[in-house]
Amino acid sequence: MKNTFEIASRFREIILNGTWVANTNYKDQLENLDWKIAVIPIQNLNTIAVLAQHIHYYIDGINTVFKGGTLDIKDKFSFDFPPISSLGDWENFLTKFWTASEEFASLVEQMPDERLDESFVDEKYGSYRRNIDCMIEHSYYHLGQIVLIKKLLTKK
């Protein structure tokens, strides 16, 4: 099996359809979540919606690079989003999130394995492999937060 295919499968597990590591994934946690719950703040924690948008921000930005574009994402903007204020806003965001996530996985699958060890944009950012692995790890980190916040809000 190609390394890129295996890595793309790991990415899909955390966002779209897996249960191996966390026994859940973003789609499972967010797809049927009432948008009003997704935007409820608890103390000084980020909302579920903001955490999901944060992960989407990075996925979308990395997709741009994968397609030959520039790296335009910045950490300082990674939590700045227009508020979700309706079911339509929430559904539109989720559609974009799932689409960008599948695109990310597909772009990784299409990469030749050799690209994994090449510099990602600039040497200071490490390799493609490191950035893809970090996206997966970063996604798990915030999924854990989403699960805990959801439990606090829904008492489930």
C-alpha positions in Angstrom: 0.0 0.0 0.0 1.3 3.5 -0.8 2.2 5.6 2.2 0.0 8.4 0.9 -3.0 6.2 0.7 -2.5 5.0 4.3 -2.0 8.6 5.6 -5.1 9.7 3.7 -7.1 6.9 5.4 -5.9 8.0 8.8 -7.0 11.6 8.0 -10.5 10.4 6.9 -10.8 8.4 10.1 -10.5 11.5 12.3 -12.7 13.8 10.3 -15.2 11.7 8.2 -15.7 8.1 9.2 -13.3 6.4 11.6 -13.6 5.1 15.1 -10.3 3.3 15.6 -8.4 5.8 17.8 -11.1 8.0 19.4 -14.2 5.8 18.9 -15.7 8.8 17.1 -14.9 11.4 14.5 -15.8 15.0 13.6 -18.7 14.0 11.3 -20.2 11.7 14.0 -20.0 14.5 16.6 -21.2 17.4 14.5 -23.5 16.2 11.8 -26.7 15.9 13.9 -25.6 18.5 16.5 -28.1 21.3 17.0 -26.4 24.5 15.8 -27.6 26.3 18.9 -25.6 23.8 21.1 -22.5 24.3 18.8 -22.4 28.0 19.6 -23.0 27.9 23.3 -20.0 29.3 25.2 -18.8 27.6 28.4 -16.7 29.8 30.6 -13.6 30.9 28.6 -13.6 27.8 26.3 -14.0 28.0 22.6 -17.3 26.9 21.3 -17.8 23.6 19.4 -18.4 25.7 16.3 -15.2 27.7 16.6 -13.1 24.6 17.2 -14.6 22.9 14.1 -14.0 26.1 12.1 -10.5 26.3 13.4 -9.7 22.8 12.1 -11.4 23.6 8.8 -9.3 26.7 8.4 -6.1 24.7 8.5 -7.4 22.0 6.2 -8.5 24.5 3.7 -5.2 26.4 3.8 -3.1 23.2 3.4 -5.4 22.2 0.5 -4.4 25.5 -1.3 -0.7 24.5 -1.0 -1.4 20.9 -2.2 -3.0 22.4 -5.3 0.1 24.5 -6.0 -1.0 27.7 -4.2 0.7 29.7 -1.5 0.6 29.2 2.2 -1.7 32.0 3.4 -3.0 30.7 6.7 -1.8 32.4 9.9 -2.1 31.2 13.5 -3.3 34.6 14.6 -6.4 34.3 12.3 -7.1 30.7 13.0 -9.9 31.4 15.5 -11.4 34.4 13.8 -14.7 33.5 12.0 -18.0 35.1 11.4 -20.5 33.8 14.0 -22.8 30.9 13.2 -26.2 32.4 13.8 -28.6 30.0 12.1 -29.2 26.5 11.0 -28.3 27.5 7.5 -24.9 28.9 8.6 -24.2 25.7 10.4 -25.2 23.4 7.6 -23.2 25.5 5.0 -20.1 25.4 7.3 -20.4 21.6 7.7 -20.8 21.1 4.0 -17.6 23.1 3.4 -15.8 21.2 6.2 -16.7 17.7 4.8 -15.9 18.8 1.2 -12.5 20.3 2.2 -11.7 17.3 4.3 -12.4 14.8 1.5 -10.4 17.0 -0.9 -7.5 17.0 1.6 -7.6 13.2 1.7 -7.9 12.9 -2.1 -5.0 15.2 -2.6 -2.8 13.3 -0.2 -3.7 10.0 -1.9 -2.7 11.4 -5.3 0.7 12.5 -4.1 3.7 10.3 -5.0 5.2 8.9 -1.8 8.4 10.7 -2.5 6.7 14.1 -2.0 6.1 13.2 1.7 9.7 13.8 2.5 10.0 17.1 0.5 9.9 20.5 2.2 6.4 21.9 2.7 6.6 25.4 1.2 9.8 26.2 3.1 12.3 24.1 5.0 11.3 25.9 8.3 7.9 24.2 8.0 9.3 20.7 7.7 8.1 18.0 5.3 4.8 17.3 3.7 4.6 14.2 5.9 5.2 16.3 9.1 2.5 18.7 8.1 -0.1 16.0 7.2 0.7 14.1 10.4 0.4 17.4 12.4 -3.0 18.0 10.8 -4.2 14.6 12.0 -2.8 15.1 15.5 -4.1 18.6 15.7 -7.5 17.3 14.7 -7.5 14.7 17.4 -6.6 17.3 20.0 -9.5 19.5 19.2 -11.9 16.5 18.7 -11.2 15.6 22.3 -12.2 19.2 23.3 -15.4 19.0 21.2 -16.4 15.7 22.8 -15.9 17.1 26.3 -17.7 20.4 25.6 -20.6 18.5 23.9 -20.9 16.2 27.0 -21.0 19.3 29.3 -23.7 20.9 27.1 -25.9 17.9 26.5 -25.3 16.0 29.7 -24.7 12.8 27.6 
